[in-house]
Amino acid sequence: MSLEGQLDPIVLALVQNRLDHISRQMGWVMTRTARSPIFSQSHDFSCFIADPAGTLVSQADGIPIHTGGGGFAVRALLRDFAGAIDDRDVFLLNDPYAAGGNHLPDWVIARPVFVAGALVGFACNRAHQADIGGGAAGTYNSAATEIFHEGIRLPVLKLIEAGETRADLWRLLMINTRTPEALDGDLRAMIGSTRIGADHIAALVRELGPDNYQPYFDGILSHAENSFRRCVESIPDGEYLAEEAIDNDCFEPIDGMIKVRLAVRGDGVVVDFTGTADQVRGFKNSSVANTWSAVYMALAAYFDPDLPRNEGTFRCVEIIAPEGSIVNARPPAAMTMNTVFVAHEIVHAVWKALGQAVPERSCAGWAKSVHGTTAGRIDGQSPFVMYHWNSAPGGGAVEGRDGFNQIGHLIALGGLVLPNVETYEQLYPVLFRRQEFRTDSAGAGSYRGGTGCHYEVEVQVPAEYTFRGEGLYAVSCFGAAGGTAGAPGDMEVAPKQGEREQAPKYGVRDFGPLTLRSTSPGGGGWGDPRRRPAEMVLRDVRDGVVSRAAAEAIYGVAVSDDGRDIDRARTAELRGVNREEAGPE
């Protein structure tokens, strides 16, 4: 009998739900107390809980790319501070090579939890800091060629020791950021969120009993493992090969590939990246923690949404990532972009392989982002870093659901929130001129891809711009089951003094006051566009997402001149069906 079969199933479910609620509660505390809008508005952080061995038992809050590799960070803490972890300590880390981090901007606060003098777990918060020094403001240095260009590197450190904050270390952190006031507030919010989490974990352990909680933590992991093994068993045995292109190294075009071999045998799966491109000159090389997290996310997203989200889920998964490749880079390779790209490409490659194995569950590709950051000073004094989240691309469709419109990064799966433009206008020296869905950007299908958007904002002060637009100027997603890819993105800068110009995919540039305009790309469609219900096409035309011309040429649906009704006779002719099948009057 499995471990979970030896435990009270009701208590087991309650413990899992309780841990997940604690994770979410930490997130609510962070959202309400953090100083930077990257957290309070956009939720670019994730809270998770680990057991005493550093194994994730709950990752219910935040975005998948953060939490899937969280266990690497906690296990680095246990390695570096074995025998020196005490009650009221709080740890800080970020380094992807030395501390189990995914990339430098994502700082982890990890708070050990003690009950009756024994270590029972960790409450953790991983959050993307607005600025950590380095060669460009806003953490994303598109000109970086090694990790030393990207900001301060933190091995596992005791930030708080026996309840006392290390003032020397705090000062070190504050002089290594362009926005010390924001970082000070954000770090305190992270620390506070883990304090709340630790208190609730300790209360749960006391309720279960210090000698009885670990079997339930183990049972949660065992249940997750068994659940995913059943998913893997539903995949026909075999080997499935797929690849996703990497067309640049952030400086020039390259002909690279993420290559994956998915080998399924019974209830086990091997994800092998042998043959993948070597690490590149630019800053989108992946760390081990980031690659593992991207693979876990790709696998979990493909199956039942009720699948448990902890490290037990993936015990049956073996990952082979050759050292020196872009999915397991050697130091000192730069890697700040990796949580978005190449994580996006890793997910796409795994989804393509799974699409061969289980085509009925196939996922169309999500479009790649085009937005970067702007950094300057308000009234020449106060520094600011603004992320252009609102210039977000569309998501990919699946059978039964259109892709999400203007959803943002694939690696967040909707977990990042688009900020309120009125709030941004209060915080930053900007004026929004346009933010609306883009017509005919979404990939066509019986289920349409998510649309991109038109984005236009005036930046009223001189500023530094860090461009990171992988979704610019070329198709960046794919259709599935007969659907088509979405349209590529575009971006231009129009300085008040000087000529307008097309923005680079990657680069760091200084400009005076200007207008930034972009059209973000659309996600891939799923299924034959001619099978999309005519009334859904009509709705898309009314919403301005699909033009009348595209409705007729691509979907075979003729819409009246006023855009209000379906021309049933013309639609029947285009689709080769009876008038009654062409849609309602």
C-alpha positions as CSV (number, residue, x, y, z in Angstrom):
1,M,0.0,0.0,0.0
2,S,1.3,3.5,-0.9
3,L,2.0,6.0,1.9
4,E,-1.1,8.1,1.0
5,G,-3.2,4.9,1.5
6,Q,-2.0,4.6,5.1
7,L,-3.2,8.1,6.0
8,D,-6.7,9.5,6.7
9,P,-7.6,10.8,3.2
10,I,-9.7,13.6,4.6
11,V,-6.9,14.9,6.8
12,L,-4.5,14.5,3.9
13,A,-6.7,16.7,1.7
14,L,-7.1,19.2,4.5
15,V,-3.4,19.5,5.1
16,Q,-2.7,20.1,1.3
17,N,-5.4,22.7,1.2
18,R,-4.2,24.3,4.4
19,L,-0.6,24.6,3.0
20,D,-1.9,26.0,-0.3
21,H,-3.9,28.5,1.6
22,I,-0.8,29.6,3.6
23,S,1.1,30.1,0.3
24,R,-1.7,32.3,-1.0
25,Q,-1.9,34.2,2.3
26,M,1.8,35.0,2.0
27,G,1.0,36.3,-1.5
28,W,-1.8,38.5,-0.2
29,V,0.5,40.0,2.4
30,M,3.1,40.7,-0.2
31,T,0.7,42.4,-2.6
32,R,-0.6,44.7,0.1
33,T,2.7,45.7,1.6
34,A,5.2,45.8,-1.2
35,R,6.4,49.2,-2.4
36,S,7.1,48.5,-6.1
37,P,4.2,48.2,-8.6
38,I,6.0,45.2,-10.1
39,F,4.7,43.4,-7.0
40,S,1.6,45.4,-5.8
41,Q,0.2,45.8,-9.3
42,S,1.7,43.0,-11.4
43,H,2.4,40.2,-8.9
44,D,5.8,39.3,-10.2
45,F,6.6,37.1,-7.2
46,S,5.7,33.7,-5.9
47,C,5.3,32.2,-2.4
48,F,6.0,28.5,-1.7
49,I,6.5,26.1,1.2
50,A,9.2,23.4,1.5
51,D,9.6,20.5,4.0
52,P,12.7,20.1,6.2
53,A,14.5,18.4,3.4
54,G,13.9,21.3,1.0
55,T,11.2,19.5,-1.1
56,L,8.4,21.8,-2.2
57,V,5.1,20.7,-0.7
58,S,3.0,23.8,-1.8
59,Q,3.5,26.2,-4.7
60,A,-0.1,27.6,-4.9
61,D,0.8,31.3,-5.2
62,G,2.4,33.2,-8.0
63,I,3.8,32.2,-11.4
64,P,5.0,28.7,-12.4
65,I,8.5,29.6,-13.6
66,H,9.4,30.9,-10.1
67,T,8.2,28.1,-8.0
68,G,9.0,24.9,-10.0
69,G,12.7,25.3,-9.3
70,G,12.2,26.6,-5.7
71,G,13.5,23.4,-4.2
72,F,16.9,24.0,-5.7
73,A,17.2,27.2,-3.6
74,V,16.1,25.7,-0.3
75,R,18.4,22.7,-0.8
76,A,21.3,25.1,-1.5
77,L,20.5,26.7,1.8
78,L,20.5,23.4,3.6
79,R,23.8,22.5,2.0
80,D,25.6,25.8,2.8
81,F,24.3,26.2,6.4
82,A,24.1,22.6,7.5
83,G,24.1,22.6,11.3
84,A,23.8,26.4,11.5
85,I,20.1,27.0,10.8
86,D,18.4,28.4,13.9
87,D,15.0,29.7,14.9
88,R,14.4,33.4,13.9
89,D,17.0,33.2,11.1
90,V,16.0,34.5,7.6
91,F,18.0,33.7,4.5
92,L,18.5,35.5,1.2
93,L,19.9,34.3,-2.1
94,N,19.7,34.8,-5.9
95,D,22.7,33.3,-7.7
96,P,21.9,30.7,-10.3
97,Y,25.3,29.0,-10.2
98,A,26.0,29.0,-6.5
99,A,22.6,29.2,-4.7
100,G,19.9,27.4,-6.7
101,G,18.6,30.6,-8.2
102,N,16.9,30.8,-11.6
103,H,18.2,34.3,-12.5
104,L,19.7,37.2,-10.6
105,P,16.7,39.5,-10.3
106,D,14.6,36.8,-8.6
107,W,15.6,37.1,-4.9
108,V,14.5,34.4,-2.5
109,I,13.7,35.0,1.1
110,A,13.6,31.7,2.9
111,R,12.5,31.5,6.5
112,P,13.0,28.2,8.5
113,V,10.1,27.1,10.6
114,F,10.8,25.5,14.0
115,V,8.4,23.7,16.4
116,A,9.6,22.4,19.7
117,G,13.2,23.1,18.7
118,A,13.0,21.0,15.5
119,L,13.1,22.3,11.9
120,V,9.8,21.5,10.3
121,G,9.9,23.4,7.0
122,F,10.5,26.7,5.2
123,A,8.3,29.6,4.2
124,C,9.7,31.2,1.0
125,N,9.0,34.2,-1.3
126,R,10.8,34.5,-4.6
127,A,10.3,38.0,-6.1
128,H,11.7,39.8,-9.2
129,Q,13.4,43.0,-7.9
130,A,12.9,46.2,-9.9
131,D,16.7,47.0,-10.0
132,I,19.7,45.1,-8.7
133,G,22.5,47.2,-10.2
134,G,24.4,45.9,-13.2
135,G,25.0,47.5,-16.5
136,A,21.4,48.7,-17.2
137,A,18.6,50.0,-15.0
138,G,15.7,47.6,-14.4
139,T,17.6,44.3,-14.1
140,Y,17.5,43.5,-17.8
141,N,20.8,44.4,-19.4
142,S,20.3,43.4,-23.0
143,A,24.0,44.1,-23.6
144,A,25.2,41.6,-21.0
145,T,27.7,38.9,-22.2
146,E,28.5,37.5,-18.7
147,I,26.7,37.3,-15.4
148,F,28.9,40.0,-13.9
149,H,27.1,42.6,-16.2
150,E,23.7,41.7,-14.7
151,G,23.8,42.9,-11.1
152,I,24.7,41.8,-7.6
153,R,25.3,38.1,-7.1
154,L,24.1,36.7,-3.8
155,P,25.1,33.2,-2.5
156,V,23.0,31.9,0.4
157,L,23.3,34.6,3.1
158,K,21.8,35.1,6.6
159,L,20.0,38.3,6.2
160,I,18.5,38.1,9.7
161,E,20.4,36.1,12.4
162,A,18.5,35.1,15.5
163,G,15.9,37.8,14.9
164,E,18.5,40.6,14.3
165,T,18.8,42.1,10.8
166,R,22.4,42.3,9.7
167,A,22.8,46.0,9.1
168,D,26.0,45.7,7.2
169,L,24.5,43.3,4.7
170,W,21.4,45.5,4.4
171,R,23.6,48.5,3.6
172,L,25.4,46.5,1.0
173,L,22.2,45.6,-0.8
174,M,20.9,49.2,-0.7
175,I,24.1,50.6,-2.4
176,N,23.8,48.0,-5.1
177,T,20.5,49.3,-6.5
178,R,19.4,52.4,-8.3
179,T,16.1,52.3,-6.4
180,P,17.0,51.8,-2.7
181,E,13.8,53.2,-1.3
182,A,11.8,50.7,-3.3
183,L,14.1,47.8,-2.6
184,D,14.0,48.5,1.1
185,G,10.2,48.4,1.2
186,D,10.0,45.4,-1.0
187,L,12.5,43.3,1.0
188,R,10.6,44.2,4.2
189,A,7.4,43.0,2.5
190,M,9.0,39.7,1.5
191,I,10.3,39.2,5.0
192,G,6.9,40.0,6.5
193,S,5.1,37.6,4.2
194,T,7.4,34.7,5.2
195,R,6.8,35.6,8.9
196,I,3.1,35.2,8.4
197,G,3.7,31.9,6.5
198,A,6.0,30.5,9.1
199,D,3.5,31.3,11.9
200,H,0.8,29.4,10.1
201,I,3.0,26.5,9.2
202,A,4.0,26.1,12.8
203,A,0.4,26.2,13.9
204,L,-0.5,23.4,11.4
205,V,2.4,21.3,12.6
206,R,1.4,21.7,16.2
207,E,-2.2,20.7,15.3
208,L,-1.0,17.5,13.6
209,G,1.7,16.9,16.2
210,P,5.4,17.3,15.9
211,D,5.8,13.5,15.4
212,N,2.9,13.2,13.0
213,Y,3.2,16.1,10.5
214,Q,6.0,14.6,8.4
215,P,3.9,11.5,7.3
216,Y,1.3,13.9,6.0
217,F,3.8,16.0,4.1
218,D,5.2,12.8,2.6
219,G,1.7,11.7,1.8
220,I,1.0,14.9,-0.1
221,L,4.1,14.3,-2.2
222,S,3.2,10.6,-2.7
223,H,-0.3,11.5,-3.8
224,A,1.1,14.0,-6.3
225,E,3.5,11.4,-7.7
226,N,0.8,8.8,-8.1
227,S,-1.5,11.4,-9.8
228,F,1.1,12.3,-12.4
229,R,2.2,8.8,-13.0
230,R,-1.4,8.1,-14.1
231,C,-1.1,11.0,-16.5
232,V,2.1,9.6,-18.0
233,E,0.5,6.1,-18.3
234,S,-2.2,7.7,-20.6
235,I,0.6,8.6,-23.1
236,P,1.4,5.8,-25.6
237,D,4.9,4.4,-25.0
238,G,7.4,5.7,-27.5
239,E,9.8,8.5,-28.4
240,Y,8.6,11.9,-29.5
241,L,11.0,14.4,-31.1
242,A,10.4,18.2,-31.3
243,E,12.3,21.4,-31.6
244,E,11.9,25.1,-31.2
245,A,14.0,27.7,-33.1
246,I,16.4,30.2,-31.4
247,D,17.0,32.8,-34.1
248,N,19.3,35.2,-32.3
249,D,21.8,35.4,-29.4
250,C,20.6,38.9,-28.4
251,F,23.3,40.5,-30.7
252,E,23.0,38.8,-34.1
253,P,21.0,36.1,-35.9
254,I,21.9,32.5,-35.2
255,D,20.5,29.2,-36.4
256,G,19.9,27.5,-33.0
257,M,17.4,25.0,-31.7
258,I,16.0,23.7,-28.5
259,K,15.8,20.0,-29.3
260,V,13.8,17.6,-27.1
261,R,13.3,13.8,-27.1
262,L,10.4,12.8,-25.0
263,A,10.7,9.1,-24.1
264,V,7.7,7.5,-22.4
265,R,7.9,4.1,-20.8
266,G,5.0,3.0,-18.7
267,D,4.5,5.6,-15.9
268,G,8.0,7.2,-16.4
269,V,9.2,9.9,-18.8
270,V,12.6,11.1,-19.9
271,V,13.0,14.7,-21.3
272,D,16.3,14.8,-23.1
273,F,17.7,18.0,-24.5
274,T,20.7,16.3,-26.2
275,G,21.5,18.2,-29.4
276,T,20.2,21.5,-28.1
277,A,22.3,24.6,-29.1
278,D,25.3,25.6,-27.1
279,Q,25.1,28.4,-24.6
280,V,25.0,31.8,-26.3
281,R,26.7,35.1,-26.0
282,G,23.6,37.0,-24.8
283,F,21.6,36.9,-21.6
284,K,19.1,34.1,-22.3
285,N,21.0,31.1,-21.2
286,S,19.2,28.9,-18.7
287,S,20.2,27.8,-15.3
288,V,19.4,24.2,-14.1
289,A,16.7,25.4,-11.8
290,N,15.1,27.5,-14.5
291,T,15.2,24.6,-17.1
292,W,13.7,22.1,-14.6
293,S,11.0,24.6,-13.7
294,A,10.1,25.2,-17.4
295,V,9.9,21.4,-18.1
296,Y,7.7,20.9,-15.0
297,M,5.4,23.7,-16.1
298,A,5.1,22.4,-19.6
299,L,4.2,18.9,-18.4
300,A,1.8,20.1,-15.7
301,A,0.0,22.5,-18.0
302,Y,-0.7,19.8,-20.5
303,F,-2.8,17.6,-18.2
304,D,-5.6,17.9,-15.6
305,P,-5.7,21.4,-14.0
306,D,-6.4,19.7,-10.7
307,L,-3.0,18.0,-10.8
308,P,-1.2,18.7,-7.5
309,R,1.6,21.3,-7.8
310,N,4.5,20.2,-5.7
311,E,7.8,18.4,-6.3
312,G,6.3,15.0,-5.7
313,T,4.4,15.4,-9.0
314,F,7.6,15.1,-11.0
315,R,9.4,12.3,-9.3
316,C,8.8,10.1,-12.4
317,V,10.4,12.7,-14.7
318,E,14.1,12.4,-15.7
319,I,15.6,15.5,-17.3
320,I,18.8,15.4,-19.3
321,A,20.3,18.8,-20.0
322,P,23.8,18.7,-21.4
323,E,26.2,21.0,-19.6
324,G,27.4,23.9,-21.7
325,S,24.1,24.0,-23.7
326,I,21.7,26.9,-23.6
327,V,19.5,24.9,-21.2
328,N,22.4,24.2,-18.7
329,A,24.9,27.0,-19.2
330,R,28.4,27.1,-17.6
331,P,29.5,30.2,-15.7
332,P,30.0,33.0,-16.3
333,A,27.2,32.9,-19.0
334,A,24.7,35.7,-18.7
335,M,21.1,34.6,-18.0
336,T,18.8,37.3,-16.8
337,M,16.4,36.8,-19.7
338,N,16.1,33.0,-19.1
339,T,12.9,33.0,-17.1
340,V,11.1,34.3,-20.2
341,F,13.4,33.2,-23.0
342,V,14.5,30.4,-23.3
343,A,11.9,29.1,-20.8
344,H,9.3,29.9,-23.5
345,E,11.1,27.9,-26.1
346,I,11.5,24.9,-23.7
347,V,7.8,24.9,-23.0
348,H,7.0,25.1,-26.7
349,A,9.3,22.2,-27.6
350,V,7.9,20.0,-24.8
351,W,4.3,20.9,-25.9
352,K,5.1,20.0,-29.5
353,A,6.5,16.6,-28.5
354,L,3.4,16.0,-26.3
355,G,1.2,17.1,-29.2
356,Q,2.5,14.2,-31.2
357,A,1.9,11.8,-28.3
358,V,-1.5,13.0,-27.2
359,P,-2.8,15.2,-30.1
360,E,-6.3,15.5,-28.6
361,R,-4.8,17.6,-25.8
362,S,-2.5,19.7,-28.0
363,C,-1.8,23.3,-27.1
364,A,-1.2,26.0,-29.6
365,G,1.9,28.2,-29.0
366,W,1.8,31.5,-27.1
367,A,3.2,34.6,-28.7
368,K,6.4,36.0,-27.4
369,S,6.6,39.3,-25.6
370,V,7.8,42.6,-27.0
371,H,7.9,44.8,-23.9
372,G,11.0,46.1,-22.2
373,T,11.7,48.7,-19.5
374,T,12.2,52.4,-19.2
375,A,14.4,54.0,-16.5
376,G,14.9,57.6,-15.6
377,R,14.3,60.3,-13.0
378,I,11.2,62.1,-12.1
379,D,11.8,65.9,-12.1
380,G,15.5,65.0,-12.4
381,Q,15.5,63.7,-8.9
382,S,13.7,60.5,-7.9
383,P,14.8,57.4,-9.9
384,F,12.1,55.2,-11.5
385,V,12.0,51.9,-13.4
386,M,8.8,51.2,-15.4
387,Y,8.0,47.9,-17.0
388,H,5.8,48.1,-20.1
389,W,3.7,45.1,-19.1
390,N,0.6,46.4,-21.0
391,S,2.2,45.8,-24.4
392,A,1.4,42.1,-23.8
393,P,1.0,39.4,-26.5
394,G,-1.8,36.8,-26.9
395,G,-1.9,33.2,-25.6
396,G,-2.4,30.0,-27.5
397,A,-5.8,28.2,-27.9
398,V,-6.7,24.7,-26.9
399,E,-9.6,22.5,-27.8
400,G,-12.6,24.0,-26.1
401,R,-11.1,27.5,-25.3
402,D,-9.9,30.5,-27.3
403,G,-6.4,31.8,-26.4
404,F,-6.3,34.5,-23.8
405,N,-6.2,38.1,-25.1
406,Q,-3.2,40.3,-24.2
407,I,-2.2,37.9,-21.5
408,G,1.6,38.3,-21.2
409,H,4.4,35.9,-20.7
410,L,3.8,32.1,-21.3
411,I,5.9,31.3,-18.3
412,A,3.4,33.0,-16.0
413,L,0.3,31.2,-17.5
414,G,-1.7,34.3,-16.7
415,G,-0.2,34.8,-13.3
416,L,1.2,38.2,-14.1
417,V,-1.4,41.0,-13.9
418,L,-1.5,43.9,-16.3
419,P,-1.1,47.1,-14.2
420,N,-3.7,49.9,-14.1
421,V,-2.7,52.7,-16.5
422,E,-4.1,55.4,-14.3
423,T,-1.9,54.2,-11.4
424,Y,1.1,54.2,-13.7
425,E,0.4,57.8,-14.8
426,Q,0.4,58.7,-11.1
427,L,3.7,56.9,-10.4
428,Y,5.7,57.7,-13.5
429,P,6.2,60.6,-15.9
430,V,4.1,59.0,-18.7
431,L,0.9,59.5,-20.5
432,F,-1.0,56.6,-22.1
433,R,-2.4,57.4,-25.5
434,R,-3.6,54.0,-26.6
435,Q,-4.2,50.5,-25.3
436,E,-6.6,48.4,-27.3
437,F,-7.0,44.9,-28.8
438,R,-5.3,44.5,-32.2
439,T,-7.4,43.4,-35.2
440,D,-6.4,40.2,-37.1
441,S,-3.3,39.5,-34.9
442,A,-4.7,36.3,-33.4
443,G,-4.0,32.9,-35.0
444,A,-7.1,31.5,-36.7
445,G,-8.8,28.3,-35.7
446,S,-12.0,26.7,-34.6
447,Y,-10.7,28.1,-31.3
448,R,-9.0,31.4,-32.0
449,G,-5.7,32.4,-30.6
450,G,-5.5,35.3,-28.1
451,T,-5.1,38.7,-29.7
452,G,-2.3,41.1,-29.2
453,C,-2.8,44.9,-28.6
454,H,-1.9,48.4,-29.8
455,Y,0.1,50.2,-27.2
456,E,1.2,53.8,-27.2
457,V,2.6,55.8,-24.4
458,E,4.4,59.2,-24.1
459,V,7.5,59.2,-21.9
460,Q,7.9,62.8,-20.9
461,V,11.5,62.7,-19.6
462,P,14.9,61.5,-20.9
463,A,15.3,57.9,-20.1
464,E,17.2,54.7,-20.7
465,Y,15.4,52.0,-22.6
466,T,16.2,48.3,-22.3
467,F,14.6,46.4,-25.3
468,R,13.9,42.7,-25.0
469,G,11.4,42.0,-27.8
470,E,11.7,38.4,-28.8
471,G,8.2,38.6,-30.4
472,L,9.1,41.4,-32.8
473,Y,9.2,41.2,-36.6
474,A,8.8,37.4,-36.9
475,V,6.2,34.8,-36.1
476,S,6.8,33.6,-32.6
477,C,4.1,31.0,-32.0
478,F,2.5,28.1,-33.8
479,G,-1.0,26.7,-34.5
480,A,-2.2,23.3,-33.5
481,A,-4.6,20.7,-35.0
482,G,-5.0,22.8,-38.2
483,G,-4.9,26.3,-36.6
484,T,-2.6,29.0,-37.7
485,A,0.1,31.1,-36.0
486,G,-0.6,34.6,-34.8
487,A,0.9,37.7,-36.4
488,P,4.3,39.0,-35.3
489,G,4.8,42.2,-33.3
490,D,6.2,45.6,-34.2
491,M,7.6,48.5,-32.2
492,E,8.9,52.0,-32.9
493,V,10.2,54.9,-30.9
494,A,9.3,58.5,-32.0
495,P,11.5,61.0,-30.1
496,K,10.2,64.5,-29.8
497,Q,13.6,65.6,-31.2
498,G,14.8,63.4,-34.0
499,E,13.5,60.8,-36.5
500,R,11.2,57.9,-35.5
501,E,12.9,54.5,-35.8
502,Q,12.2,50.8,-35.4
503,A,13.1,49.5,-32.0
504,P,15.7,46.7,-31.9
505,K,14.8,43.2,-30.5
506,Y,17.5,43.6,-27.9
507,G,19.6,46.5,-26.9
508,V,20.1,49.4,-24.4
509,R,19.5,52.9,-25.7
510,D,19.2,56.4,-24.3
511,F,16.5,58.8,-25.7
512,G,15.0,62.1,-24.8
513,P,11.2,62.5,-24.3
514,L,9.4,60.3,-26.9
515,T,6.4,58.3,-27.8
516,L,6.7,54.5,-27.7
517,R,4.4,52.5,-30.0
518,S,4.0,48.8,-30.3
519,T,1.7,46.2,-31.7
520,S,2.1,43.0,-29.7
521,P,1.8,39.6,-31.4
522,G,-1.1,37.2,-31.3
523,G,-1.2,33.6,-30.1
524,G,-1.8,30.4,-32.1
525,G,-5.2,29.1,-33.1
526,W,-6.4,25.5,-32.6
527,G,-8.4,23.5,-35.2
528,D,-9.8,24.2,-38.6
529,P,-10.9,27.9,-38.8
530,R,-13.8,26.9,-41.1
531,R,-15.3,24.9,-38.2
532,R,-15.5,27.9,-35.9
533,P,-19.2,28.6,-35.2
534,A,-20.3,31.5,-37.4
535,E,-21.8,33.3,-34.4
536,M,-18.4,33.3,-32.6
537,V,-16.8,34.8,-35.7
538,L,-19.5,37.5,-35.8
539,R,-18.8,38.2,-32.1
540,D,-15.1,38.6,-33.0
541,V,-16.0,41.0,-35.8
542,R,-18.2,43.0,-33.4
543,D,-15.4,43.1,-30.9
544,G,-12.9,44.4,-33.4
545,V,-10.7,41.3,-33.0
546,V,-11.3,40.0,-36.5
547,S,-12.0,42.1,-39.6
548,R,-14.9,41.5,-41.9
549,A,-12.4,40.7,-44.7
550,A,-10.6,38.1,-42.5
551,A,-13.9,36.6,-41.4
552,E,-14.8,35.9,-45.0
553,A,-11.4,34.9,-46.3
554,I,-10.2,32.8,-43.4
555,Y,-13.3,31.7,-41.5
556,G,-15.7,31.5,-44.4
557,V,-18.2,33.8,-42.6
558,A,-19.7,36.7,-44.5
559,V,-20.8,39.6,-42.2
560,S,-23.2,42.3,-43.2
561,D,-21.8,45.7,-44.1
562,D,-22.8,47.2,-40.7
563,G,-21.0,44.3,-38.9
564,R,-24.1,43.3,-37.0
565,D,-25.4,40.1,-38.7
566,I,-24.2,37.0,-40.6
567,D,-25.0,36.9,-44.3
568,R,-26.3,33.3,-44.2
569,A,-26.5,32.8,-48.0
570,R,-23.0,34.0,-48.7
571,T,-21.6,32.1,-45.6
572,A,-23.3,28.9,-46.8
573,E,-21.7,29.4,-50.2
574,L,-18.2,30.0,-48.7
575,R,-18.4,27.0,-46.3
576,G,-20.1,24.7,-48.7
577,V,-23.0,23.9,-46.3
578,N,-26.7,24.3,-46.1
579,R,-28.1,27.7,-45.3
580,E,-29.4,26.4,-42.0
581,E,-25.8,25.5,-41.0
582,A,-24.4,28.9,-41.7
583,G,-25.6,30.5,-38.5
584,P,-28.6,32.3,-37.0
585,E,-30.6,35.0,-38.8
